[in-house]
Amino acid sequence: MSIFETSRELAASPAEVFAAFEAPARLARWWGPAGFRNSFDVCEFRPGGAWQFTMHGPDGAKYWNESTFLEIERDRKVVIQHLSAPRFRLTVTLVPKGAATWLAWEQAFEDPAVAEAVRHIVVPANEQNLDRLAAELARDAA
């Protein structure tokens, strides 16, 4: 197993960050790297719930994604199992830090060879994903 980790302090409470995950319309706005948009077919935000969607790349390419929400702890944690290739488990942990939130993002790939092959995409994409989440939180606060 290979793990990619990133973290960030977000200028929002854990409840506000969690709300950006739990509302499908909001999640669709910020999920994925810069330039991508999403079309959700199914988004059952509950433990065991299905999440099926297409990511539309800036070049017009479409990427089908199928996942399951494994664990959800309100305002604390979201664990997602990505079922389509490349397979990984994403654990997002929210920790209060004053009026802000410390978000830890841990993406564990089942196959280390696959992880190494996509490292050049995943590392910057995860940072861009958190950039987009921060922008969504700022949009909601405005």
N, C-alpha and C positions, 0 to 999 in steps of 0.2 A: 504494500500500500504506500502511496505517495501523497503527502499533504501539502497544500498551499495555504498559507495563512496571511491574512491582512487584518488590520484593525484601524479604527478611527473614532475620534470623539465627534459626536454630532450635537448640534445646538438645538436639541429637542429632548423631551422627557422619554423614558422607555415606553410609556403609553402612546406617545405621539409617533415614535418609530414603529412600534408594533402595529398601529393603525394603518401605516403605509404598506404593511404586508397583508393585513387581513382584508382590506377592501380591494376586490379584484380590479376595479377601474384604476385605482391608484397604482397597484402593483404593475399593471400593464404599462403604465406611463414611464416607470423608472427602471424596470427590470432589463438587464442586459447592458452590453457595452455601448459606447457613444455611437450615435447614428442609427441604432436599431429601434424598431417598434415591434409591438406584439399584438397578435390576435389570439384571444383565449377562447378555446372551445369548452373546456371544463376547468373550473377552479373551485374545488371543494375544500375550503380552508378549515380543516378539522383533522385530528389525528386519523390516519388511514385514508384521507380524502385524496381523490385524483386531481392531477393538474396536467392538462393537455393544452398545448398552445404552439403557435408558429411564431418564430422570430423572423422578422423581415429585415434583411441586411441593407445597408445603404447602397449596395450595388444591385439590389433587386433580388438577390438570392433568398430562398426561404429555407428555414431550418426548423424541422419538426422536433418538438420536445415532449417527452412524457415523464412525469414524476409523480411521486406520492409524498404527501405531507406525513412524515412519520411521527413527529412529536411537536406539540404546540403547548407552550406554557405562556399564558398571557403576560405580556410586558417583560418576558424574560428570555424565551428561547423559541426558535423555529428550526426544525430538522427536516430536510428534504432529501429524498432518495431519487436521484436522476436515473430513470430506467432506460432511456434511449442512450445510444452511444454518443460520447464517451460516458461510461457509468461512473458515478461518484456520489458521495454523501456530503451534503452541505449542512453545516451546523452554524447557526447564527445565534450569538449570545448577546444579550443586552444587560448592561450593568449601569445603575444610576451613578452619576458623577456630578453632584451638585444639581444644577438645573439642566444639565446635559446628560448624554448617554455615551458610554464607552461600548462600541459595537465590535465584537470579535467575529471574524468570518473564517471558518475552517472548511476547506474543500478537500475531501479525501477521495482520491481516485483508487479504484480497485486494482488496476493494472499499472505498475510503475512504468512500464515501457510506454504505455499510452500517455501517462502523465508527462513524461519527458518530451514526448512528441508534440504535446499541445502547450507546454510550459510558456513558450514565446507568445501565445495567444491569451492564455488564462491569467497570467500575472497582470498584464496591463488591463485586461478586460474586467478583472475583479475590482481594480482601482476605479475604473470608469463607472462600473456599476454603483460603487459607493458614492462617486461624484453625483450620479443621477439621483440616488436616494437623498443626498443632502439637498439637491435642488428641489426635489419634491417636497421635502420637509419645509424648506424656505417658502415655497409656493403656498403651502397649506397655512403657514404662519402669517402670510401677508394679508 
